[in-house]
Amino acid sequence: MVKQVLITISLLTAVAASSAWADFSTPPSSAEDGQTVDATPAAPAVVETLRIVTYGDSITAGYGATPYSVYLQQMLDAKGCNAVVINQGQNGQTTNDGARLIGNVLAARQPHYILIMEGANDARIGIGAYATVSWLGSMMDQAQAAGAIPLISAITPDTESGSENRSIPDIYNPGIATEAANRKVTYVDNYTALAGANWGLYNYDGLHLNDAGQRVVAEQFFKALPCGGGGSGSGSGSSGGGGCFIATAAYGSLLEPHVVLLRDFRDRYLLTNGPGRSFVSTYYTYSPPVADYIAGHGALKMIVRILLLPLIACAYLLLHGLWYLIPLTIIAAVLCTLRLAGLRKRTQYV
């Protein structure tokens, strides 16, 4: 496992740096102050139909009941909102599946809003909350990078075993709420809306929602959308936090200055170009288990910190306009590596 961690860190540094350099070498075109860009009169505005995608597992798909997407469409129509709701729920989907497949949905449907409700299967089969929250963070990041506005739901209650799965309200949902807040994404608390004395009225097997439960979820999402009076009028652009799993595991905190710098680097130089977004998506899919392993091994944390230094240095230089020093930084890193290897080899023969 240690060897896999070292290989992952090396690939992370190489691919992230190349993606960032590609973005830096093709700066976006923009008009300077006072410069005329286009004198052609603007065409009359056309009111576009809002595309709202509901994304998740069997609860979103409407297993055994009318899916909440149907009720949400009815609420939007009744309010006179020009919107269409597209259900993309998949039975049995975990957050790992969701993070891996959401890119295809975003590309095919090009939604203005995507309502993500996922994680019930993770909690049900014992996937760790750290991994679940990480993959949900990946979904939010991918949605924002694609220009969609994500709304993220709490995991709904689960009493399938005869007693409540307390890890959902105590561990999973607080983590989801934190990741949403870091990204300035609207968190929709469907757990609280369904849990409690009335939970028995909203489900038919302890896990899946009946029609009444689906209607409650639709109401919660409707209230979070601008047409329903919510404030979800923005959300694309910088992800604002989270996601740097390996660095966070190595340094121990999302607020550690090196981790903050790497997040800024990601937002400015990776999420702004195609190769960078592809790298981030792949990284978010495969890095959580590596991060879990690093977090549990103190000596490995120090090794990973050292391995991340070239990437941190390059990120710092790019963010501060000192890009021309990057080749020198890479040369210095290579020379130091060769020097250390030489010292190790001589030590073996002493």
MARSE-943461 format. One line per 10 residues: number of its first residue (from 1); their letters; for each residue x, y, z of N, C-alpha, C. Coordinates in steps of 0.1 Angstrom, whole numbers, plus 5000, padded with zeros to 4 digits. Each point is the difference from the previous one (the first is absolute). Layout:
! MARSE-943461
NUM	A	X/Y/Z/X/Y/Z/X/Y/Z | ...
***
This chain:
! MARSE-943461
1	MVKQVLITIS	5008/4988/5000/4992/5012/5000/5009/5013/5000 | 5011/4999/5007/5009/5012/5001/5005/5003/4986 | 5004/4990/4992/5004/5002/4986/4989/5006/4992 | 4988/4996/5002/4989/5006/4992/4998/5015/5004 | 5002/5003/5012/4998/5014/5005/5011/5008/4993 | 5013/4995/5000/5010/5008/4994/4998/5002/4985 | 4996/4990/4993/4997/5001/4986/4989/5010/4998 | 4989/5000/5008/4989/5009/4998/5005/5015/5002 | 5008/5002/5010/5005/5014/5003/5008/5004/4988 | 5009/4992/4994/5008/5003/4989/4991/5004/4988
11	LLTAVAASSA	4990/4992/4997/4991/5002/4989/4993/5013/5002 | 4995/5002/5012/4993/5013/5004/5008/5012/4996 | 5013/5000/5004/5008/5012/4997/5002/5002/4986 | 5003/4989/4992/5003/5001/4986/4988/5005/4992 | 4989/4993/5002/4988/5003/4992/4994/5014/5004 | 4999/5003/5013/4995/5013/5004/5008/5011/4994 | 5013/4999/5001/5009/5010/4995/4998/5002/4985 | 4999/4989/4992/4999/5001/4986/4986/5006/4996 | 4990/4997/5007/4986/5005/4997/5000/5015/5003 | 5007/5004/5011/5000/5014/5004/5008/5008/4990
21	WADFSTPPSS	5011/4994/4995/5009/5007/4990/4992/5002/4987 | 4992/4990/4996/4992/5001/4988/4990/5012/5001 | 4994/5001/5012/4991/5011/5002/5007/5013/5001 | 5012/5001/5006/5007/5012/5001/5005/5005/4986 | 5004/4991/4991/5005/5003/4987/4990/5005/4990 | 4987/4998/5004/4989/5005/4991/4991/5009/5009 | 5004/5013/5003/4992/5008/5008/4987/5004/4994 | 4990/5002/5008/4987/5003/4994/5000/5014/4994 | 4993/5002/4989/4999/5013/4994/4990/5008/5007 | 5003/5013/5002/4991/5009/5007/5002/5014/4995
31	AEDGQTVDAT	4990/5008/5001/5002/5014/4995/5006/5009/5011 | 5009/5008/4996/5006/5010/5009/4989/5011/5003 | 5002/5007/5011/4991/5011/5002/5000/5010/4989 | 4988/5003/4995/4999/5010/4990/5001/4995/4986 | 5003/4986/4998/5002/4994/4987/4987/4995/4995 | 4996/5004/4987/4988/4995/4994/5002/4986/4995 | 4991/4991/5004/5001/4986/4997/4991/4997/4988 | 4988/5004/5000/4991/4997/4989/4989/5010/5000 | 4998/5006/4988/4990/5011/4999/4987/4995/4995 | 4999/4986/4997/4988/4995/4995/4989/5000/5010
41	PAAPAVVETL	4988/5005/4996/4989/5001/5010/4997/4986/5005 | 4996/4999/5013/4997/4988/5006/4986/4995/4995 | 4999/4987/4998/4987/4994/4995/4990/5001/5012 | 4988/5000/4997/4989/5000/5010/5002/4988/5010 | 4999/5002/5013/5001/4990/5009/4990/4989/4999 | 5004/4987/5001/4991/4989/4999/5000/4993/5013 | 4988/4998/5006/4999/4994/5013/5002/4985/4998 | 5011/4995/5006/5003/4986/4998/4994/4991/5011 | 4995/4989/4996/4994/4990/5010/5011/4995/5009 | 4998/5001/5013/5010/4995/5009/5000/4985/5000
51	RIVTYGDSIT	5011/4994/4999/5002/4985/5001/5004/4997/5014 | 4992/4992/5007/5003/4996/5014/5001/4985/5000 | 5012/4995/5003/5002/4986/5001/5000/4995/5014 | 4992/4989/5003/5001/4994/5013/5009/4988/4999 | 5010/4999/5009/5011/4990/4999/5002/4993/5013 | 5000/4987/4999/5002/4992/5012/4997/4985/4998 | 4996/4994/5011/4998/4985/5000/4985/4997/4998 | 4996/4988/5006/4987/4995/4998/4989/5009/5006 | 5004/5008/5010/4990/5009/5006/4997/5011/4990 | 5010/5005/4993/4998/5010/4990/4992/4994/4988
61	AGYGATPYSV	5004/4988/4996/4994/4993/4989/4985/4997/5003 | 4996/5000/5013/4986/4997/5003/4997/4986/5002 | 5009/4992/5005/4998/4986/5002/4988/4997/5009 | 4989/4994/4994/4988/4997/5008/4991/5011/5002 | 5002/5012/4994/4992/5011/5002/5001/5010/4988 | 4992/5010/5000/5002/5011/4990/5012/5008/5004 | 5010/5002/4991/5012/5007/5003/4997/5015/5003 | 5008/5006/5009/4998/5014/5004/5001/5009/4988 | 5007/4996/4990/5001/5009/4988/4987/5003/4994 | 4990/4990/5001/4987/5003/4994/4993/5010/5008
71	YLQQMLDAKG	5001/5000/5014/4993/5010/5008/5007/5013/4999 | 5013/5000/4998/5007/5013/4998/4996/5006/4987 | 4998/4993/4990/4996/5005/4987/4986/5007/5002 | 4991/4993/5007/4987/5005/5002/5000/5013/5008 | 5009/5001/5010/5001/5012/5008/5005/5012/4991 | 5010/4997/4992/5006/5010/4991/4989/5005/4990 | 4993/4991/4995/4989/5003/4990/4990/5009/5007 | 4996/4996/5012/4989/5008/5007/5005/5014/5003 | 5013/5002/5002/5005/5013/5003/5003/5008/4987 | 4999/4994/4988/5002/5006/4988/5015/5001/4996
81	CNAVVINQGQ	5008/4991/5006/5014/5000/4997/5003/4993/4986 | 5008/5006/4992/5004/4994/4987/5011/4990/5002 | 4997/4988/5004/5010/4990/5004/4995/4986/4997 | 5010/4992/4997/4998/4985/4998/5009/4992/5009 | 4994/4991/5007/5007/4991/5009/5003/4987/4994 | 5013/4996/5000/5005/4988/4994/5005/4990/5010 | 4994/4989/5002/5004/4990/5010/5011/4991/4995 | 5011/5000/5008/5012/4992/4996/5004/4991/5012 | 4990/4996/5008/5003/4991/5011/5003/4986/4995 | 5009/4993/5007/5003/4986/4996/5000/4991/5013
91	NGQTTNDGAR	4992/4989/4999/4999/4991/5011/5013/4994/5004 | 5003/5000/5013/5012/4994/5005/5013/5008/4999 | 4999/5012/4995/5012/5009/4998/5006/5004/5013 | 5013/4999/5002/5007/5005/5011/5006/5014/4996 | 5006/5007/5010/5006/5013/4996/5012/4998/4991 | 5007/4989/5002/5011/4997/4991/4995/4999/4985 | 4989/4993/4998/4994/4999/4987/4996/5014/4995 | 4994/5007/5009/4995/5013/4997/5011/5010/4995 | 5011/5000/5008/5011/5009/4996/5006/4995/4986 | 5000/4987/4998/5006/4995/4987/4991/5003/4988
101	LIGNVLAARQ	4986/5000/5002/4991/5001/4989/4994/5014/4998 | 5002/5009/5010/4993/5013/4999/5005/5008/4988 | 5012/4998/4996/5005/5008/4988/4992/4997/4988 | 4997/4987/4998/4992/4997/4988/4986/5006/5000 | 4994/5001/5012/4987/5006/5002/5001/5015/4997 | 5010/5007/5005/5002/5014/4998/5002/5003/4985 | 5008/4992/4994/5003/5002/4985/4987/4998/4992 | 4992/4989/5003/4989/4997/4992/4988/5009/5003 | 4998/5004/5012/4988/5008/5004/5002/5015/5001 | 5013/5004/5002/5004/5014/5001/4990/5007/5009
111	PHYILIMEGA	4998/4996/5013/4990/5006/5008/5004/5014/5006 | 4991/5008/5003/5002/5013/5007/5002/4997/5015 | 4992/4990/5005/5000/4996/5014/5001/4985/5000 | 5007/4994/5010/5001/4986/5002/4997/4997/5014 | 4990/4993/5004/4996/4997/5014/5006/4986/5003 | 5010/5000/5009/5007/4988/5003/4995/4995/5014 | 4995/4987/5000/4996/4994/5012/5005/4986/5000 | 5011/4997/5007/5008/4988/4998/5006/4997/5014 | 5003/4987/5002/5007/4996/5012/4992/4990/5009 | 4987/4998/4997/4993/4990/5008/5006/4986/4998
121	NDARIGIGAY	5004/4996/4988/5006/4987/4999/5013/4999/5007 | 5008/5011/5000/5013/5000/5007/4998/4997/5014 | 4991/5007/5007/4997/4998/5014/4995/4986/5003 | 4992/4995/4990/4994/4987/5002/5010/4989/5000 | 5010/5001/4991/5009/4989/4999/5014/5003/5007 | 5000/5011/5007/5012/5003/5008/5012/5006/4993 | 4998/5007/4989/5011/5008/4994/5002/5012/5010 | 5013/5002/5003/5004/5011/5009/4995/5013/4997 | 4996/5008/5010/4995/5014/4998/5010/5008/4993 | 5013/4999/5003/5010/5008/4993/5000/4998/4985
131	ATVSWLGSMM	4999/4988/4996/5000/4997/4985/4987/5005/4994 | 4989/4998/5007/4987/5005/4995/5000/5015/4998 | 5004/5007/5010/5000/5014/5000/5010/5005/4989 | 5011/4993/4998/5010/5004/4990/4994/4998/4986 | 4993/4989/4998/4994/4998/4986/4988/5010/4998 | 4993/5003/5010/4989/5011/4998/5007/5013/4997 | 5011/5003/5006/5007/5012/4997/5005/5000/4986 | 5004/4988/4995/5004/4999/4986/4988/5003/4991 | 4988/4996/5003/4989/5002/4992/4997/5015/4999 | 5000/5007/5012/4998/5014/5000/5010/5008/4992
141	DQAQAAGAIP	5013/4996/5001/5010/5006/4992/4999/4998/4985 | 4996/4988/4996/4998/4997/4986/4988/5008/4995 | 4990/5001/5008/4988/5008/4995/5004/5014/4998 | 5007/5006/5010/5003/5014/4999/5010/5002/4988 | 5009/4991/4998/5010/5002/4989/4993/4999/4987 | 4988/4993/4999/4993/4999/4988/4990/5011/4998 | 4999/5010/5009/4992/5011/4999/4986/4998/5006 | 4998/4989/5007/4987/4997/5006/5000/5005/5015 | 4988/5002/5005/4999/5004/5014/4996/4988/5008 | 5008/4994/5009/4996/4988/5007/4992/5004/5013
151	LISAITPDTE	4990/4992/5004/4994/5001/5013/5002/4986/5006 | 5005/4999/5012/5004/4987/5006/4990/4997/5012 | 4995/4988/5000/4991/4996/5010/5007/4992/5011 | 4995/5001/5012/5003/4991/5011/4996/4986/4996 | 5007/4990/5006/4995/4986/4998/4987/4998/5008 | 4991/4994/4995/4987/4998/5006/5001/4989/5011 | 4990/4999/5009/5001/4990/5011/5000/4986/4995 | 5005/4991/5009/5000/4986/4997/4997/4992/5013 | 4988/4993/5000/4997/4992/5011/4997/4986/4995 | 5006/4996/4989/4998/4987/4994/5002/4988/5009
161	SGSENRSIPD	5011/5002/5009/5004/4989/5008/4991/4999/5013 | 4991/5009/5001/4991/5000/5012/5004/5011/5010 | 5012/5005/4999/5004/5012/5008/5006/5010/4991 | 5001/5012/5004/5005/5011/4992/5015/4999/4998 | 5005/5002/4988/5014/5001/4997/5005/5014/5004 | 5005/5001/5013/5004/5013/5005/5012/5006/4993 | 5008/4992/4993/5011/5006/4993/4996/5010/4990 | 4988/4999/4995/4995/5009/4989/4999/5014/5006 | 4993/5003/5011/4999/5013/5005/5012/5005/5008 | 5007/4990/5006/5011/5004/5009/5014/5001/4992
171	IYNPGIATEA	5002/4993/4989/5013/5000/4993/4999/5005/4986 | 4992/4992/4992/4999/5003/4986/4995/5014/4997 | 4988/5003/5005/4994/5013/4996/5007/5012/5004 | 5006/5001/5013/5009/5011/5003/5011/5002/4990 | 5006/4989/4996/5011/5001/4990/4995/5006/4987 | 4989/4995/4995/4994/5005/4988/4997/5015/5001 | 4994/5004/5011/4997/5014/5002/5013/5009/5000 | 5010/4995/5006/5013/5007/5000/5006/5002/4986 | 5000/4989/4993/5005/5001/4986/4992/5009/4992 | 4987/5000/5002/4991/5010/4992/5003/5014/5004
181	ANRKVTYVDN	5002/5003/5013/5003/5013/5004/5013/5005/4995 | 5010/4991/4999/5013/5004/4995/4999/5004/4986 | 4991/4995/4992/4998/5003/4986/4989/5010/4997 | 4994/5005/5011/4989/5009/4999/4988/4994/4991 | 4998/4987/5003/4990/4992/4993/4988/4999/5010 | 4988/5001/4995/4988/4999/5009/4998/4986/5005 | 4999/4999/5013/4998/4987/5007/4985/4999/5003 | 4994/4989/4995/4986/4998/5002/4998/4989/5010 | 4995/5003/5012/4999/4991/5011/4988/4991/4999 | 5000/4991/4991/4989/4990/4999/4999/4991/5011
191	YTALAGANWG	5011/4998/5008/5000/4991/5011/4990/5005/5011 | 5002/5013/5004/4992/5005/5010/4986/5001/4996 | 4997/5003/4987/4986/5001/4995/4993/4987/5001 | 5007/4989/5000/4994/4987/4999/5000/4992/5014 | 5011/5003/5008/5002/4992/5012/4991/5004/5011 | 5000/4992/5010/4992/5003/5012/4987/4991/5000 | 4990/5006/5007/4987/4992/5002/4993/4997/4987 | 5002/5008/4990/4993/4998/4987/5007/4991/4991 | 5012/4995/5003/5008/4992/4991/4992/4988/4995 | 4992/4994/5008/4992/4989/4996/4990/5003/4990
201	LYNYDGLHLN	4996/5012/4998/4990/5004/4990/5007/5003/4986 | 5013/5000/5000/5008/5004/4988/5007/4989/4993 | 5000/4988/5006/5008/4989/4994/4991/4987/5000 | 5004/4990/4992/4993/4988/5001/5009/4988/5003 | 5013/5002/5002/5008/4988/5004/5012/5004/5009 | 4999/5012/5005/5011/5005/5009/5011/5008/4993 | 5000/4999/4987/5010/5006/4992/4995/5008/4988 | 4991/4994/4992/4995/5007/4988/4987/5008/5004 | 4999/5011/4993/4989/5009/5003/4987/4996/4992 | 4989/5002/5007/4987/4998/4993/4997/5013/4993
211	DAGQRVVAEQ	4988/5001/4994/4996/5012/4993/5000/5013/5009 | 4996/4998/5013/4999/5011/5009/5015/5005/5003 | 5009/4991/5002/5014/5003/5002/5006/5007/4988 | 4997/4995/4988/5005/5006/4988/4995/5014/4999 | 4988/5003/5003/4994/5013/4999/5007/5010/5010 | 5004/4995/5012/5007/5008/5009/5014/5004/4994 | 5007/4991/4994/5013/5003/4994/4998/5010/4989 | 4990/4999/4992/4997/5009/4989/4998/5014/5006 | 4992/5001/5011/4998/5013/5006/5013/5006/5005 | 5008/4992/5006/5013/5006/5005/5009/5005/4989
221	FFKALPCGGG	5001/4993/4989/5008/5004/4989/4993/5013/4993 | 4987/4999/4999/4993/5011/4994/5002/5013/5007 | 5000/5000/5014/5002/5012/5008/5015/5005/4998 | 5009/4991/4997/5014/5004/4998/5003/5006/4986 | 4991/4998/4991/5002/5005/4986/4995/5015/5000 | 5006/5008/4991/4996/5014/4999/4985/5001/4998 | 4994/4992/4991/4986/5001/4997/4991/4997/5012 | 5006/4992/5009/4992/4997/5012/5003/5009/5012 | 5008/5010/4997/5003/5010/5011/5014/4998/5006 | 5007/4990/4995/5014/4998/5006/5010/5009/4994
231	GSGSGSGSSG	5012/4999/5005/5011/5009/4995/5010/4994/4992 | 4997/4988/4993/5010/4993/4993/5001/5006/4986 | 5004/5013/4999/5002/5007/4988/5014/5000/4995 | 5009/4994/5007/5014/4999/4996/5006/4987/5005 | 5012/4998/4996/5007/4988/5005/5011/4995/4990 | 5000/5005/4988/5010/4996/4991/5013/5008/5003 | 5011/4994/4995/5013/5007/5003/5008/4993/5010 | 5007/5008/5008/5009/4994/5010/4993/4991/5010 | 5006/4989/5003/4994/4991/5009/5001/5004/5015 | 5010/5009/5003/5000/5006/5013/5006/4991/5011
241	GGGCFIATAA	5002/4987/4999/5006/4993/5010/4998/4985/4999 | 5007/4992/5008/4999/4986/5000/5007/4994/4987 | 5000/4987/5000/5005/4993/4988/5014/4996/5000 | 5009/5007/5007/5015/4997/4999/5002/4989/5011 | 4996/4988/4997/4999/4990/5010/5014/4995/5005 | 5009/4998/4991/5013/4995/5004/5008/5010/5008 | 4999/5013/4995/5007/5011/5007/4994/5002/5014 | 4986/4999/5001/4993/5002/5012/5004/4989/5010 | 5001/4987/4995/5004/4989/5009/5015/5002/5005 | 5008/5005/4991/5014/5001/5004/5002/5012/5010
251	YGSLLEPHVV	4993/5011/4998/5002/5012/5009/4990/5000/5011 | 4989/4992/4999/4991/4999/5011/4989/5010/5001 | 4999/5009/4991/4989/5010/5001/4998/5007/4986 | 4987/5002/4998/4996/5008/4987/5005/5014/5001 | 5003/5005/5012/5004/5014/5001/5015/5002/5001 | 5007/4989/5000/5015/5001/5000/5004/5008/4987 | 5010/5010/5002/5003/5009/4989/5004/4993/4987 | 5007/4989/5001/5004/4993/4987/4988/4994/4993 | 4990/4995/5008/4988/4994/4994/4992/5011/4994 | 4999/5012/5006/4993/5011/4995/5006/5004/4986
261	LLRDFRDRYL	5013/5001/5000/5007/5004/4988/4997/4990/4989 | 5000/4987/5003/4998/4990/4989/4985/5001/4995 | 4991/5003/5009/4986/5002/4996/4999/5012/4990 | 5007/5011/5004/5000/5012/4991/5006/4996/4986 | 5010/4992/5001/5007/4996/4987/4990/4992/4992 | 4993/4991/5006/4990/4991/4993/4989/5009/4994 | 4995/5009/5008/4988/5009/4995/5005/5008/4988 | 5012/5005/5001/5004/5010/4989/5007/4993/4988 | 5006/4989/5002/5008/4995/4989/4996/4986/4996 | 4992/4993/5007/4995/4986/4996/4985/5000/4996
271	LTNGPGRSFV	4992/5007/5008/4986/4999/4997/4996/5010/4989 | 5010/5007/4994/4997/5010/4989/5004/4994/4986 | 5004/4988/4999/5003/4994/4987/4996/4985/5000 | 4998/4995/4988/4996/4986/4998/5009/4990/5006 | 5013/5000/4997/5009/4990/5006/5000/5001/5015 | 5000/5012/5005/5000/5002/5015/4987/4994/5006 | 4989/5003/4994/4987/4994/5006/5000/4985/4999 | 5005/4994/4989/5001/4986/4999/5009/4994/5011 | 5011/5007/5002/5009/4995/5011/4993/5001/5014 | 4994/5011/5003/4993/5002/5013/4989/4989/5001
281	STYYTYSPPV	4993/4997/4990/4989/4990/5001/5006/4986/5003 | 5011/4997/4993/5006/4987/5002/5006/4999/5014 | 5006/5011/5004/5007/5001/5014/4989/4998/5011 | 4989/5007/4998/4989/4999/5010/4995/4986/5001 | 5000/4993/4989/4995/4986/5000/5009/4990/5007 | 5013/5002/4999/5009/4989/5005/5008/5005/5012 | 5001/5012/5003/5008/5004/5011/4995/4998/5014 | 4987/5000/5003/4995/4998/5014/5006/4988/5007 | 5001/4988/4994/5006/4989/5007/5015/5002/5004 | 5007/5007/4990/5014/5003/5003/5001/5010/5011
291	ADYIAGHGAL	4991/5010/5000/5000/5010/5011/4997/4993/5014 | 4990/4991/5000/4997/4992/5012/5012/4993/5006 | 5008/4994/4991/5012/4992/5004/5011/5010/5005 | 5001/5011/4994/5010/5010/5004/4997/5005/5014 | 4987/5003/5002/4995/5006/5012/5003/4991/5012 | 5001/4987/4998/5002/4991/5011/5014/4996/5002 | 5010/5006/4993/5014/4997/5002/5008/5012/5001 | 5004/5003/5012/5007/5013/5003/5013/5002/4992 | 5008/4989/4999/5013/5001/4993/4997/5003/4985 | 4990/4994/4994/4997/5002/4986/4995/5015/4998
301	KMIVRILLLP	4994/5006/5010/4996/5014/4998/5012/5009/4997 | 5011/4998/5007/5012/5008/4998/5005/4997/4986 | 5000/4988/4996/5006/4997/4986/4991/5006/4989 | 4987/5000/5002/4991/5006/4990/5002/5015/5000 | 5002/5006/5011/5002/5014/5001/5013/5004/4991 | 5010/4992/5002/5012/5003/4992/4998/4998/4985 | 4993/4989/4997/4997/4998/4986/4991/5010/4994 | 4992/5007/5008/4991/5010/4995/5007/5014/4998 | 5012/5001/5005/5007/5013/5000/5002/5005/4986 | 5004/4992/4990/5001/5006/4986/4987/5005/4995
311	LIACAYLLLH	4989/4993/5002/4987/5005/4996/4996/5013/5007 | 5003/5000/5013/4997/5012/5008/5008/5012/4995 | 5013/4998/4997/5008/5010/4995/4996/5006/4986 | 4996/4990/4991/4995/5004/4987/4987/5008/5001 | 4991/4995/5009/4988/5007/5002/5002/5014/5006 | 5009/5002/5009/5003/5013/5006/5005/5009/4989 | 5009/4995/4992/5006/5009/4989/4990/5004/4990 | 4991/4991/4996/4990/5003/4990/4990/5010/5006 | 4996/4998/5012/4990/5009/5007/5005/5014/5002 | 5014/5001/5001/5006/5013/5003/5007/5006/4988
321	GLWYLIPLTI	4997/4995/4988/5005/5006/4987/5015/4997/4998 | 5005/4990/5007/5015/4997/4999/5002/4987/4991 | 4992/4998/4990/5000/4988/4992/5013/4997/4994 | 5008/5011/4997/5013/4998/4993/5010/4993/5009 | 4998/4999/5013/5009/4993/5010/4996/4985/5001 | 4989/4996/4993/4996/4986/5002/5011/4990/4994 | 5006/5002/4988/5010/4991/4996/5012/4998/5010 | 5004/5012/5006/5010/4999/5010/4996/4991/5012 | 4987/5002/5004/4995/4992/5011/5000/4985/4997 | 4996/4996/4987/5000/4986/4996/5014/4995/5000
331	IAAVLCTLRL	5010/5008/4994/5014/4995/5000/5005/4998/5014 | 4997/5009/5009/5005/4999/5014/4994/4987/5006 | 4987/4998/4998/4994/4988/5006/5007/4987/4994 | 5003/5000/4987/5006/4988/4994/5014/4998/5006 | 5008/5011/5001/5013/4999/5006/5000/4995/5014 | 4990/5005/5008/4999/4996/5014/4997/4985/5001 | 4991/4996/4991/4996/4985/5000/5013/4992/4996 | 5007/5004/4990/5012/4992/4996/5010/5000/5011 | 5002/5012/5007/5009/5001/5011/4997/4990/5011 | 4987/5000/5004/4995/4991/5011/5002/4986/4996
341	AGLRKRTQYV	4997/4997/4987/5002/4986/4996/5015/4996/5000 | 5009/5009/4997/5014/4997/5000/5005/4998/5014 | 4995/5008/5010/5004/4999/5014/4995/4986/5005 | 4988/4996/4996/4995/4987/5005/5008/4989/4995 | 5004/5001/4987/5008/4989/4994/5013/4999/5006 | 5007/5011/5004/5013/5000/5006/4999/4994/5014 | 4989/5004/5007/4997/4995/5014/4999/4985/5000 | 4995/4994/4989/4998/4985/5000/5013/4993/4999 | 5011/5007/4995/5013/4993/4998/5009/5003/5011 | 4996/5009/5010/5009/5003/5011/5000/4988/5010
***
